[in-house]
Amino acid sequence: MPEPGRALPPISVTLRRQAVPLALSAASLAAYGALAWLHLARGTLRGPVTPQTLVCYAAAFAAFLGLLVWAEKRGPVSMPLVWMAAVAFRVVLLATTPTLSDDVYRYLWDGHVAVHGLSPYRDAVAAPALDFLDTPLRARVNHPEMASPYLPAAQVLFAAVTVLSPHPVAFQAAMVLLDLATALLLAGLLAWAALPRRRLLLYLWHPLVIVESAHGAHVDAWMVFLTMLAVWLALAPGRFSHGRRSWLAPAVLAAATMTKPLPLLLVPVFLPRWRWRGLAVLVGAMILFLLPAGLAGGWGLAGPLDGRGLFGALQVYGRYWTFNSGVYDGLVRLLSALDFPAPDLWARGLTAASLLAVLIAVWRKSRVRTAPQPFLRLLAVPFMAWVLLTPTLHPWYLVILLAFLPFVAPPGAGSAWLWLDVAPWLYLSAAIVLSYLSYLDPAHFRELDWVRAVEWWPTYGLLLVGCWAARRKGSPAAPSASSSG
């Protein structure tokens, strides 16, 4: 012990103040290390070992939640420690090969086809016309009866990574780099909006973000990065959002939308700022992506619904695919009980109409110019509504919403914000990995009703509590409550 009155050396002070974050970092690293060991020992994280995978995820989530609570109540937390630990978690998972999802093999195949000068939209994976390109990875591509469901900006990334290294780990590394770049953009936006930098933990340390990028290698990391870059370009004070450079943000948002369509939900929020000039840039950039791809591979808008053409697989996806849905599933069950004809079509129509109503409300709200933080908070609402209403919700679909969670609470909010505004989405992001139990028996895929109940009913309850608390305080409902309808 030091002598009374003598100052502790800086390193000792740091270690003492950061003892809890250090311990939680070690616990998290152990959880991710256990995932890597499980994969190396069993060759997969899915199938019969899914329960063990969920235990490891729960341990990582507990450490993540522990650090969130500690930072809110006891902080400050050392951001260099947060960053070093976050990088270490991701590096550990690079020792695994994607098994929770096989999407990476589709990316590899699409890149392989494009590198050989062909369109990934023209022929299904299993088409005899592509036999001359056959590789061992072709047999691992999901839905080989269809051509690619991914839009042109995703294809650019697939081809680029495949040229560098046609192996799953190359995609894992690419998604990790994009994921960390997104975190850097979030850190900059938090500083500019005068929000606590500890809120970066909500994204940087979130186990779902880490697992789905470093292990799953999902292209959503590219979409989220482009989306946040568009937000940053739109809000960067005096650099890119005015004058001759004002076209950059809508052009980048177009690239994000041409990876997956989801970022298009932000257009109603941005439109009052961009006006029609920005909308024209957005549409023009999207056409520049779509036109060459459609001409080369066909449009897939007419003829048999066989998954071929630029929009062919997307039509199949939008019409038939459902998984792990919340409100949509409830509507299908209700309409079926009422003997409605084609209850799935009615449910899709009702959820689409509800999402449109939310987007109109968001557009009306965004017409009033606000400070950066309320604007960033508003950007989260369309994604919250979409998560509740979509017919298909795989775990990695939540990542784009998690990127906006750091902005949800108003400035100056105390630790209660963690429970009132963010709790529903934190809970859902913890529980949604239970949907992997659908693959417990690889030969018999099936959704489990108890999993859906555990995921969604507490989420609805937390949303209602947040709405009730906001009304009791006499303040406008938080985005988490308002997006629930």
Buried (B, 14 or more C-beta within 10 A) or exposed (E): EEEEEEEEEEEEEBEEBBEBBBBBBEBBBBBBBBBBBBBEEBEBBBBEBBEBBBBBBBBBBBBBBBBBEBBBEEBEBBBEBBBEBBBBBBBBBBBBBBBBBBBBBBBBBBBBBBBEEBBBBBBBBBEEEBEEBEEEBBEBBEBBEBBBBBBBBBBBBBBEBBEEEBBBBBBBBBBBBBBBBBBBBBBBBBEBBEBBBBBBBBBBBBBBBBBBBBBBBBBBBBBBBBBBBBBBBBBBEEEBBEEEEBBBBBBBBBBBBBBBEBBBBBBBBBBBBBEEEBBEBBEEBBEBBBEEBBEBBBBBEEEEEBBBBBBBBBBBBEEEEBBBBBBBBBBBEEBEEEEBEEBBEBBBEBBEEBBEEBBEBBBEBBEEEEEBBBBBBBBBBBBBBBBBBBBEBBBBBBBBBBBBBBBBBBEEBEEEBBBBBBBBBBBBBBBBBBBBBBBBEEEEEEBEEEBBEBBBEBBBEBBEBBBEBBEEEEEEBBBBBBBBE
